[in-house]
Amino acid sequence: MWDGSAPSKEAAIVTELLVILALVLVNGILAGAEIAVVALRGSRLDQLVAEKSTRARAVKALRDDPERFLATVQIGITVIGALAGAFGGATFAEDLAPLFRRVPILADHADAIALGLVVALISYLSLVLGELVPKSLALRYAETYALFIGRPLLGLAWLARPLVWFLTASSNVVLRLFGDKTTFTEARLSPDELQQLVGEAAKAGSLDPSAGEIAARALDLPELSAVQVMVPRTRVVSLPHDATLEDVRRVVAAHGHTRMPVYEGDLDHVIGYVNVKDVFIRATGDVSFRVKEVLRPPSFVGESMRAVSLLDAMKNRRTQIAIVVDELGATSGIVTLEDLVEELVGDVFSEHEAPAPELVRREPDGTFLVLGSAPVHDVNRELGLDLPVGDGYSTIAGLVLDLARSIPAAGTQLTAPDGTMIEVVEATPRHVKKVRIKPPAPPHEDR
């Protein structure tokens, strides 16, 4: 039987539930605001500001001071989350427990059941209404959401300034012991998490698949070095410094390249490069022409130089070719601007250039036939593997030589550190031409 206080007790429970729900919704508003303000396109925001929108000016003020903006959101979410948990544990669970005591089988554990139920309920509401739903809506309606929340959030950021300063100073006191300091603008997503978000957006259709692939490749670029993106020495088409006009015509007809390094003696002594356009402009009707007459200065880079830094350097120097050298100064290969662009957009072929042979081909048995010249990072990207790249190689053939410690014969089977099986399919006494790759089985298949 319910006693006379039951209605008031039930009313108290409903009130407390509404309070918790309100706190969770406020948490969701802040979580969505963070996403919306960041996701709003800068060009669109500038347009709205130019149209004298006061709400747009508030959003721009938040974006122009990201440390204060992110700090305000983080503080709000943390305080509200803690308040919801404390209120639920201290009040809601306390009022809920008597209901379970009226059930004989649950009476002895009423307090624990009530607390567990409250924790589960608050966690569920916080995830669904406090995170997932508002963030999804904020991404879909970034402009509307950002403009709606901009001015209130800017006012809250102004009020929170003393607290932001105090928390930052407190954190820095502790972090000074470790030689570090904190800032609320520190990256909140790792490159791997960004990769995952880009992939999910492309699958969901909110991001064009081609744009998603370019974005994923761009996130990979900082991890690549010059030796991983270069054309290796064995495939470099070059000219001797005394090449004649007929020599240049023959090489261009055979290979189609418009820029080529020029050397004295051998490829370890590159003295510059030539643009074929310069050659033909200068050498028209001149049988005594030598390629050295139109030489452009060389640009040398180390094997370990990051691809992103190399791209910046080539743009700043206004050059489209760089010579990659090892620690002893010997030529390892060359990198062209086209090579770097292809790392972002995939292979690009000119009108006169035949498509390159397929680097990776799937076999009916689920294995993959791979050319030895295939770059390791391209194979990793296409097959989702984690094959290593060493200091002295960047191709699958180089990986096989490193694993075998010799030039293996056809039929040799090797195991990479990530468990990938590699079988040499075709090889000469000097070169590994083709291999068959069998990716490691997923963990659930080993059961």
C-alpha angles and dihedrals in degrees: 000000000000114000125225094269093061097095092050090046092051090048090052091051092050091049092050091048090053090050091052090046090051091051091050091050091051087050088052092050090055093045091050092046091057091054096042096050092049095042096051108107113251094222091053091048091051089051092052091048090051088054088060095249108167091200090054090050089055091052091048090051089055092049092047090057102039095163093060092040096050092041091054092050093046093049092047094049093046095048094045092047092050091046093051091049094047094045092047094048098043101037114012096046090046092055093042096053096072090060091060092045088065089063106078097211091052100037097097093053100034096121094049092045092049093049093046092049092050092049091049092047095048091046092050094047092045093053097043104032098021100046122001102043098041093045092050091049091046091054092048096044100026096148097047093044095046094048091047095051100032101092097040090048092048089053091048090049090054092051092047095054096102091048092048090052092048095049093046092049091047092051092048092053089059096038092050086074087064096042093252141104135206134237130178090229094067113128111277097190126053121224089254091054090048089050089053092049091050091049093049092047091052092049092047092051096240089112125043108252092232091051089047091054092049091049091049091049091048090055089051094050098080089058094056125090130206092260090057096053100035129106101247120243093253090061098041114119108212143163133227115242092249096050114143128223090261090052090054092048091051094050093046091049091050099043109014096221118151097197125042136171118247122216142187114222098342141352092275088071104056111171099183142303138266134224109219090220090062090049096054094042092051099037102048106140092347108125092178093060119131123195091233088073093072098036119149120207116266125241114214124198133177123251092245096054110124115249091232092054090046091053091052092046093051091049092049093047091044092229128133100201134052129186113228113213132184127231091279093051096253117141112258097176143294136273122208128194087247090059090055093046090050089056086065104037105021128245116345119198128196124225091264098040120097116223113265118251115273107274096200126029125181116231124214091249092059097259124116129235107217131186115238089232092060112118111247094229091054091052091047091051095047098043100031093240133144101221111163126246115212132203093257102044143037103178135076089250090056091049091052092050090049093050094045096040086218141044102286125215124240110283095035112139123208135179121222120216091258091056097259113148115224122192120189106232102174129014141154126208087268108031145035106227106175137010136183115229125202111189118223115267116257113257094254091058092061093066 
